[in-house]
Amino acid sequence: MKGVTSLFLLQNVMSICSWSLDNVCEADDIKCQNTQISNPGEIVYGQCYRHAALRRLLKVSFLTCLKECMKTSNCVNVSYRRGWKMCDINGNVKSEVELVQEHGCFSSNISSWSKTLVGKCANHSCKDGYICVLKGDVITCELAYCIGRPSVANALLNEPFGLSRDHGHGMMYKCANGLKLSGKPFAVCHKTGIWKSMFICEKSCEKGWIKFGDHCYYIGPDEKTWDDSKADCIRKGSYLVKIEDASENRWLQTVMTDNNIGKLWICAHDIGIEGTWCWIYDNTTVNFTNWGVGEPNNHEGNENCAELSEAALYGWNDGVCTSVLQYICERQIQA
């Protein structure tokens, strides 16, 4: 019963409302203290919104926070961290927004405050993404934040106070599921009001494997027969390399050149029916081919396994399956 009572008291502390001007102004903020606020609004202590911020202002008073919210299109709420003098100007609360209990933070719905705080901007009609700016006696609308969230696939926000959408500012991200981050880990709200991601999260290959496209490749350390090469690839959770298009064939040529490989096995064969070439990995028909001149020729009636050959200008040749050549294993890239 004591635990239940404590929880009830904590919940009450989290929802205390205040109408004291001391909660609006800093002790040394004379201008704020002298502001005429006839009916201070409602303040909820111990809780703040995250991921709702249209703008995030630093080193400002709570009164300034309220005023900036009133100037900002679609602002409905502010969250204020007094110790940081940090103001989050929040938009409509949606499903991805979190309301969290946070010591030293309080929030307030802007509808509980008088709009007279912002003078001529009180009834502005700035559209989404803009704020009201008073220049002399003229009201203008200026771009201030990006709409929505940045498009960042396979990434998680890495900001302690959640997402904000400030014009000209960036949000830090990190890749999820062990993916590799390429670029700078930020999504930036550009001056155009459009989000731009400065990174991508890519699947990567483990040490000792080479990435090409969405596959990983492993160069066998020695020479083996076609069957033994195939078996070693299977032990590694992969298959003898299957060349599916010209770009992969060209890439393998560079691998052979860089590693001084003259010949290597690929997983095409016509062991079952002479002249009918299949991939041993999935028993599908070979569609893309890059046979060398005069190949395949089944020389002496005993060439049933395909190899990639420097001598054939990196074209394919049908070879004797029991010959020992170098080999490359291939597998789909893993998260």
C-alpha positions in Angstrom: 0.0 0.0 0.0 2.9 2.3 0.8 4.4 1.8 -2.7 1.0 2.6 -4.3 0.8 5.8 -2.2 4.3 6.8 -3.2 3.5 6.3 -6.9 0.3 8.3 -6.5 2.3 11.2 -4.9 4.9 11.1 -7.7 2.3 11.2 -10.4 0.8 14.3 -8.6 4.2 16.0 -8.5 4.5 15.3 -12.3 1.3 17.2 -13.0 1.5 20.2 -10.6 0.2 23.4 -12.3 1.6 26.8 -11.5 0.4 30.3 -12.2 3.5 32.1 -10.6 5.5 34.6 -12.7 8.6 33.2 -10.9 8.3 30.1 -13.0 8.3 32.2 -16.2 11.2 34.5 -15.6 14.8 34.0 -14.5 15.7 35.8 -11.2 18.1 38.2 -13.0 15.8 38.8 -16.0 14.5 42.3 -15.1 12.7 42.8 -18.4 10.8 39.6 -18.0 10.0 40.3 -14.4 8.4 43.6 -15.4 6.4 42.1 -18.2 2.7 42.5 -17.7 1.2 39.0 -17.8 -2.2 39.2 -16.3 -3.0 35.5 -16.5 0.1 33.2 -16.6 -0.6 29.9 -18.3 -0.5 26.3 -17.1 2.8 24.7 -16.5 3.3 20.9 -16.1 6.4 19.9 -14.2 8.6 16.9 -14.6 7.7 15.9 -18.1 8.7 16.9 -21.6 8.0 15.9 -25.2 10.7 14.4 -27.4 10.8 14.3 -31.2 8.0 17.0 -31.4 10.4 20.0 -31.7 9.9 22.2 -34.7 12.7 24.4 -33.3 15.2 24.1 -30.5 16.5 27.3 -28.9 19.5 27.5 -26.5 20.2 30.0 -23.8 16.8 31.6 -23.8 14.3 32.4 -21.0 11.0 30.6 -20.7 9.3 33.8 -21.6 11.2 34.0 -24.9 10.4 30.3 -25.4 6.7 31.1 -25.2 7.0 34.1 -27.5 8.9 32.1 -30.1 6.3 29.4 -30.0 3.5 31.9 -30.7 5.5 33.2 -33.7 6.0 29.7 -35.1 3.5 28.1 -37.3 1.8 25.0 -35.9 3.4 25.4 -32.4 1.1 24.0 -29.8 3.4 23.3 -26.8 6.8 24.2 -25.4 9.1 22.0 -23.4 11.7 23.9 -21.3 14.8 22.6 -19.6 15.6 25.3 -17.1 19.1 24.1 -16.2 20.1 24.2 -19.9 17.9 27.2 -20.7 16.8 25.0 -23.6 13.5 25.6 -25.3 11.7 23.1 -27.6 9.0 24.6 -29.7 6.7 21.7 -30.3 4.3 20.9 -33.1 1.2 18.6 -33.1 1.8 15.5 -31.0 1.8 12.4 -33.3 2.3 8.7 -32.8 6.2 8.9 -33.0 6.4 11.6 -30.3 7.2 10.6 -26.8 6.0 12.2 -23.6 8.7 11.4 -21.0 9.2 12.1 -17.3 12.4 14.2 -17.0 13.7 15.9 -13.9 14.3 19.6 -14.4 12.0 19.9 -17.4 8.5 21.3 -17.7 6.0 21.9 -20.5 3.1 24.1 -21.2 0.4 24.3 -23.8 0.6 27.6 -25.7 -3.2 27.9 -25.7 -3.1 28.6 -22.0 -1.1 31.8 -22.5 -2.2 35.2 -23.8 -1.1 36.0 -27.4 -0.6 39.6 -26.5 3.0 38.5 -25.6 3.9 38.7 -29.3 2.1 41.9 -30.3 1.4 42.1 -34.0 2.4 38.5 -34.6 -0.4 37.3 -32.4 -2.7 36.5 -35.3 -0.1 35.7 -38.0 -1.0 33.3 -40.8 2.4 31.9 -41.6 2.3 28.5 -43.3 3.9 25.3 -42.1 7.7 25.6 -41.8 7.7 29.4 -41.2 7.8 31.9 -38.3 6.3 35.4 -38.0 9.0 38.1 -38.0 8.2 41.8 -37.3 10.4 44.2 -39.4 9.5 47.6 -38.3 5.7 47.7 -38.5 5.6 45.0 -41.3 4.9 41.4 -40.5 6.7 38.9 -42.7 7.0 35.1 -42.7 10.5 33.5 -42.8 11.5 29.9 -43.3 12.5 28.4 -39.9 12.2 24.6 -39.9 11.8 21.5 -42.0 8.5 19.6 -42.2 8.3 16.0 -41.0 11.2 13.7 -40.4 14.3 13.1 -42.5 14.4 10.0 -44.6 17.2 7.9 -43.1 16.9 4.2 -43.8 18.2 1.7 -41.2 19.3 4.5 -38.9 18.5 5.6 -35.3 18.4 9.1 -34.0 21.4 9.8 -31.7 20.2 13.0 -30.0 19.7 13.0 -26.2 16.7 15.4 -26.3 15.1 14.0 -29.4 14.5 15.3 -32.9 14.3 19.0 -33.8 13.7 20.5 -37.2 15.6 23.8 -37.2 16.5 25.4 -40.4 20.3 25.1 -41.0 20.8 22.6 -38.2 21.6 18.9 -38.3 20.5 15.9 -36.3 23.0 13.1 -35.5 22.2 9.5 -36.3 23.8 6.0 -35.9 23.2 2.9 -38.0 21.0 0.2 -36.7 21.6 -3.6 -36.7 25.4 -3.3 -37.0 25.3 -1.7 -40.4 28.3 0.4 -41.6 27.9 4.2 -41.8 29.3 5.8 -44.8 29.5 9.7 -44.9 28.9 12.1 -42.0 26.3 10.9 -39.4 23.9 13.8 -39.9 20.6 14.7 -41.5 20.5 18.4 -42.1 17.5 20.8 -42.5 18.7 22.8 -45.5 18.0 26.4 -46.2 15.4 25.3 -48.7 13.4 23.7 -45.9 14.1 20.2 -47.2 15.9 17.5 -45.2 19.1 16.1 -46.7 20.8 13.0 -45.3 24.6 13.1 -45.4 25.1 9.4 -44.9 23.9 5.9 -45.7 23.8 2.8 -43.6 25.2 -0.1 -45.6 25.5 -3.8 -44.9 29.1 -4.8 -44.7 31.3 -7.9 -45.2 33.2 -9.5 -42.4 36.9 -9.4 -42.3 38.6 -11.3 -45.1 35.7 -10.8 -47.5 35.4 -8.3 -50.3 32.2 -6.3 -51.0 30.7 -5.8 -54.5 27.1 -4.8 -54.9 25.1 -6.6 -52.2 27.4 -9.6 -52.2 30.6 -10.6 -50.3 33.4 -12.5 -52.0 36.2 -14.6 -50.5 39.4 -15.5 -52.4 40.4 -19.0 -51.6 44.0 -19.2 -50.2 45.1 -22.1 -52.4 44.3 -24.1 -55.5 41.7 -26.9 -55.4 39.7 -29.0 -57.8 36.3 -27.8 -58.9 34.5 -30.1 -56.4 36.8 -29.2 -53.5 36.5 -25.5 -54.2 32.7 -25.9 -54.2 32.9 -27.8 -50.9 35.1 -25.2 -49.2 32.7 -22.5 -50.2 29.8 -24.4 -48.7 31.7 -24.8 -45.5 32.0 -21.0 -45.3 28.3 -20.6 -45.8 28.7 -19.5 -49.4 28.9 -20.9 -52.9 31.4 -21.0 -55.7 31.2 -17.7 -57.5 28.2 -17.3 -59.8 28.6 -14.6 -62.5 25.3 -13.0 -63.3 26.1 -10.0 -65.5 28.9 -8.2 -67.3 29.6 -5.8 -64.4 30.3 -8.7 -62.0 32.5 -10.3 -64.7 34.5 -7.1 -65.1 34.9 -6.7 -61.3 36.2 -10.2 -61.0 38.7 -9.4 -63.7 40.1 -6.6 -61.5 40.2 -9.0 -58.5 42.2 -11.5 -60.6 44.6 -8.7 -61.8 45.1 -7.3 -58.3 45.8 -10.7 -56.8 47.8 -12.1 -59.7 45.3 -14.9 -60.4 45.6 -16.5 -63.9 42.6 -18.8 -63.6 39.7 -19.4 -61.2 36.8 -21.7 -61.0 33.2 -20.4 -61.3 30.2 -22.5 -60.5 28.9 -23.2 -64.0 29.0 -26.8 -65.3 27.5 -29.1 -67.9 28.2 -32.4 -66.1 24.6 -33.7 -66.5 24.0 -32.9 -70.1 26.8 -31.9 -72.4 26.3 -28.4 -73.7 23.6 -27.5 -71.2 25.3 -25.2 -68.7 23.9 -24.7 -65.2 24.9 -23.1 -62.0 25.6 -25.7 -59.4 24.6 -23.3 -56.6 20.9 -23.3 -57.4 20.7 -25.5 -60.5 19.5 -22.7 -62.7 20.3 -22.3 -66.4 23.3 -20.1 -67.2 21.8 -17.0 -69.0 24.7 -14.5 -68.9 27.9 -15.9 -70.5 31.3 -14.6 -71.4 32.9 -17.5 -73.3 36.3 -16.9 -74.8 36.8 -17.3 -78.6 36.0 -20.9 -79.6 34.7 -21.8 -76.1 33.2 -24.0 -74.8 34.8 -26.7 -76.9 34.8 -29.8 -74.6 38.4 -30.5 -75.6 39.0 -34.3 -75.6 35.5 -34.8 -74.3 36.4 -34.1 -70.7 35.8 -30.4 -70.0 32.7 -29.9 -67.9 33.5 -27.2 -65.4 33.8 -23.5 -66.2 36.7 -21.3 -65.3 37.5 -17.6 -65.7 40.8 -17.3 -67.6 43.3 -14.5 -68.1 44.6 -16.3 -71.2 41.1 -16.0 -72.7 41.1 -12.2 -72.0 39.1 -12.9 -68.9 36.5 -14.8 -70.8 35.2 -18.2 -69.8 36.7 -21.5 -70.7 35.4 -25.1 -70.1 38.1 -27.0 -68.2 38.8 -30.4 -66.7 37.0 -30.5 -63.3 39.9 -32.3 -61.6 42.4 -29.6 -62.4 43.5 -27.5 -59.5 42.8 -23.8 -59.8 42.2 -20.9 -57.5 38.6 -20.1 -56.6 36.3 -17.4 -55.2 33.4 -17.9 -52.9 30.3 -15.7 -52.9 27.4 -15.0 -50.6 24.6 -12.5 -50.1 25.7 -9.7 -47.8 24.5 -10.2 -44.3 23.2 -7.6 -41.8 
